[in-house]
Amino acid sequence: MELEGETLRDIVVSVVSVGFFIVAMYIVGSQYDTGGITGAGALEIVGVIALFILVMTGVGFWLANQH
């Protein structure tokens, strides 16, 4: 099965975006690995999740308008 160029681009952009989310979660988690996640760490995690939602929304709109 051969993928079209647009589909391949959609896959790559989505995988890269999710990869950045995973890296950001790892960075935040590694800052609080010794004493557990405190209130500040929980707030950072919520911020990363909110940023991920906004980024994926923007990526979705961008990809929808590229076709």
Secondary structure, DSSP 8 states (H G I E B T S, - for coil): ----HHHHHHHHHHHHHHHHHHHHHHHHHHHTTTT---HHHHHHHHHHHHHHHHHHHHHHHHHHH--
